[in-house]
Amino acid sequence: MQKNEIRKNDLQAEVYREPRKHLSCMVHGDLMQLLRQVARQQRWSLSRTTDEILLRGFRVTGHLPEES
């Protein structure tokens, strides 16, 4: 498995899905490619994938507690 390859069963959805605010931003092409790859593998929307990845990143950086 390549360094950036993510296995399909590595992620479990944790973000509560409710109507959300809209965010529009520029994303580095490599990050966008990874988001799309994960979305395809998980069979999630790009929006859901972004929510889940951001949640994990905020936890890792200490901006959110481990369980929220």
Biotite code that builds the C-alpha atoms (Angstrom):
import biotite.structure as struc

atoms = struc.array([
    struc.Atom([0.000, 0.000, 0.000], chain_id="A", res_id=1, res_name="MET", atom_name="CA", element="C"),
    struc.Atom([1.315, 3.463, -0.876], chain_id="A", res_id=2, res_name="GLN", atom_name="CA", element="C"),
    struc.Atom([1.955, 6.064, 1.821], chain_id="A", res_id=3, res_name="LYS", atom_name="CA", element="C"),
    struc.Atom([-1.092, 8.178, 0.905], chain_id="A", res_id=4, res_name="ASN", atom_name="CA", element="C"),
    struc.Atom([-3.434, 5.284, 0.132], chain_id="A", res_id=5, res_name="GLU", atom_name="CA", element="C"),
    struc.Atom([-6.306, 4.967, 2.587], chain_id="A", res_id=6, res_name="ILE", atom_name="CA", element="C"),
    struc.Atom([-8.077, 1.674, 3.098], chain_id="A", res_id=7, res_name="ARG", atom_name="CA", element="C"),
    struc.Atom([-11.841, 1.721, 2.641], chain_id="A", res_id=8, res_name="LYS", atom_name="CA", element="C"),
    struc.Atom([-12.671, 0.534, 6.165], chain_id="A", res_id=9, res_name="ASN", atom_name="CA", element="C"),
    struc.Atom([-10.342, 2.890, 8.046], chain_id="A", res_id=10, res_name="ASP", atom_name="CA", element="C"),
    struc.Atom([-13.001, 5.555, 8.711], chain_id="A", res_id=11, res_name="LEU", atom_name="CA", element="C"),
    struc.Atom([-16.253, 5.435, 10.608], chain_id="A", res_id=12, res_name="GLN", atom_name="CA", element="C"),
    struc.Atom([-18.630, 8.385, 10.298], chain_id="A", res_id=13, res_name="ALA", atom_name="CA", element="C"),
    struc.Atom([-18.652, 10.521, 13.452], chain_id="A", res_id=14, res_name="GLU", atom_name="CA", element="C"),
    struc.Atom([-20.080, 13.872, 12.340], chain_id="A", res_id=15, res_name="VAL", atom_name="CA", element="C"),
    struc.Atom([-23.797, 14.362, 12.965], chain_id="A", res_id=16, res_name="TYR", atom_name="CA", element="C"),
    struc.Atom([-25.398, 15.121, 9.602], chain_id="A", res_id=17, res_name="ARG", atom_name="CA", element="C"),
    struc.Atom([-27.692, 18.125, 9.838], chain_id="A", res_id=18, res_name="GLU", atom_name="CA", element="C"),
    struc.Atom([-28.174, 21.226, 7.683], chain_id="A", res_id=19, res_name="PRO", atom_name="CA", element="C"),
    struc.Atom([-24.855, 23.075, 7.766], chain_id="A", res_id=20, res_name="ARG", atom_name="CA", element="C"),
    struc.Atom([-23.337, 26.389, 6.801], chain_id="A", res_id=21, res_name="LYS", atom_name="CA", element="C"),
    struc.Atom([-21.822, 26.655, 3.339], chain_id="A", res_id=22, res_name="HIS", atom_name="CA", element="C"),
    struc.Atom([-18.031, 27.016, 3.059], chain_id="A", res_id=23, res_name="LEU", atom_name="CA", element="C"),
    struc.Atom([-16.264, 27.999, -0.114], chain_id="A", res_id=24, res_name="SER", atom_name="CA", element="C"),
    struc.Atom([-12.473, 27.927, -0.160], chain_id="A", res_id=25, res_name="CYS", atom_name="CA", element="C"),
    struc.Atom([-9.460, 27.134, -2.297], chain_id="A", res_id=26, res_name="MET", atom_name="CA", element="C"),
    struc.Atom([-7.817, 23.766, -1.554], chain_id="A", res_id=27, res_name="VAL", atom_name="CA", element="C"),
    struc.Atom([-4.392, 22.552, -2.648], chain_id="A", res_id=28, res_name="HIS", atom_name="CA", element="C"),
    struc.Atom([-4.731, 20.127, -5.555], chain_id="A", res_id=29, res_name="GLY", atom_name="CA", element="C"),
    struc.Atom([-3.016, 17.267, -3.704], chain_id="A", res_id=30, res_name="ASP", atom_name="CA", element="C"),
    struc.Atom([-5.390, 17.634, -0.759], chain_id="A", res_id=31, res_name="LEU", atom_name="CA", element="C"),
    struc.Atom([-8.393, 17.755, -3.076], chain_id="A", res_id=32, res_name="MET", atom_name="CA", element="C"),
    struc.Atom([-7.218, 14.575, -4.773], chain_id="A", res_id=33, res_name="GLN", atom_name="CA", element="C"),
    struc.Atom([-6.959, 12.832, -1.388], chain_id="A", res_id=34, res_name="LEU", atom_name="CA", element="C"),
    struc.Atom([-10.405, 14.058, -0.335], chain_id="A", res_id=35, res_name="LEU", atom_name="CA", element="C"),
    struc.Atom([-11.908, 12.718, -3.563], chain_id="A", res_id=36, res_name="ARG", atom_name="CA", element="C"),
    struc.Atom([-10.070, 9.403, -3.142], chain_id="A", res_id=37, res_name="GLN", atom_name="CA", element="C"),
    struc.Atom([-11.383, 8.948, 0.396], chain_id="A", res_id=38, res_name="VAL", atom_name="CA", element="C"),
    struc.Atom([-14.899, 9.993, -0.659], chain_id="A", res_id=39, res_name="ALA", atom_name="CA", element="C"),
    struc.Atom([-14.904, 7.370, -3.413], chain_id="A", res_id=40, res_name="ARG", atom_name="CA", element="C"),
    struc.Atom([-13.517, 4.653, -1.156], chain_id="A", res_id=41, res_name="GLN", atom_name="CA", element="C"),
    struc.Atom([-15.959, 5.387, 1.666], chain_id="A", res_id=42, res_name="GLN", atom_name="CA", element="C"),
    struc.Atom([-18.849, 6.019, -0.744], chain_id="A", res_id=43, res_name="ARG", atom_name="CA", element="C"),
    struc.Atom([-19.433, 9.350, 0.978], chain_id="A", res_id=44, res_name="TRP", atom_name="CA", element="C"),
    struc.Atom([-20.136, 12.750, -0.479], chain_id="A", res_id=45, res_name="SER", atom_name="CA", element="C"),
    struc.Atom([-17.225, 15.133, -0.713], chain_id="A", res_id=46, res_name="LEU", atom_name="CA", element="C"),
    struc.Atom([-18.935, 17.302, 1.904], chain_id="A", res_id=47, res_name="SER", atom_name="CA", element="C"),
    struc.Atom([-19.207, 14.443, 4.386], chain_id="A", res_id=48, res_name="ARG", atom_name="CA", element="C"),
    struc.Atom([-15.634, 13.379, 3.750], chain_id="A", res_id=49, res_name="THR", atom_name="CA", element="C"),
    struc.Atom([-14.406, 16.921, 4.388], chain_id="A", res_id=50, res_name="THR", atom_name="CA", element="C"),
    struc.Atom([-16.390, 17.091, 7.659], chain_id="A", res_id=51, res_name="ASP", atom_name="CA", element="C"),
    struc.Atom([-14.937, 13.794, 8.864], chain_id="A", res_id=52, res_name="GLU", atom_name="CA", element="C"),
    struc.Atom([-11.340, 14.648, 7.928], chain_id="A", res_id=53, res_name="ILE", atom_name="CA", element="C"),
    struc.Atom([-11.562, 18.111, 9.495], chain_id="A", res_id=54, res_name="LEU", atom_name="CA", element="C"),
    struc.Atom([-12.991, 16.633, 12.700], chain_id="A", res_id=55, res_name="LEU", atom_name="CA", element="C"),
    struc.Atom([-10.053, 14.240, 12.994], chain_id="A", res_id=56, res_name="ARG", atom_name="CA", element="C"),
    struc.Atom([-7.547, 16.978, 12.208], chain_id="A", res_id=57, res_name="GLY", atom_name="CA", element="C"),
    struc.Atom([-8.992, 19.287, 14.853], chain_id="A", res_id=58, res_name="PHE", atom_name="CA", element="C"),
    struc.Atom([-8.769, 16.480, 17.400], chain_id="A", res_id=59, res_name="ARG", atom_name="CA", element="C"),
    struc.Atom([-5.152, 15.705, 16.525], chain_id="A", res_id=60, res_name="VAL", atom_name="CA", element="C"),
    struc.Atom([-4.152, 19.372, 16.822], chain_id="A", res_id=61, res_name="THR", atom_name="CA", element="C"),
    struc.Atom([-5.930, 19.715, 20.181], chain_id="A", res_id=62, res_name="GLY", atom_name="CA", element="C"),
    struc.Atom([-8.585, 22.138, 18.943], chain_id="A", res_id=63, res_name="HIS", atom_name="CA", element="C"),
    struc.Atom([-11.311, 19.636, 19.887], chain_id="A", res_id=64, res_name="LEU", atom_name="CA", element="C"),
    struc.Atom([-11.361, 16.989, 22.606], chain_id="A", res_id=65, res_name="PRO", atom_name="CA", element="C"),
    struc.Atom([-10.782, 13.395, 21.492], chain_id="A", res_id=66, res_name="GLU", atom_name="CA", element="C"),
    struc.Atom([-14.487, 12.618, 21.766], chain_id="A", res_id=67, res_name="GLU", atom_name="CA", element="C"),
    struc.Atom([-17.045, 15.286, 20.973], chain_id="A", res_id=68, res_name="SER", atom_name="CA", element="C"),
])
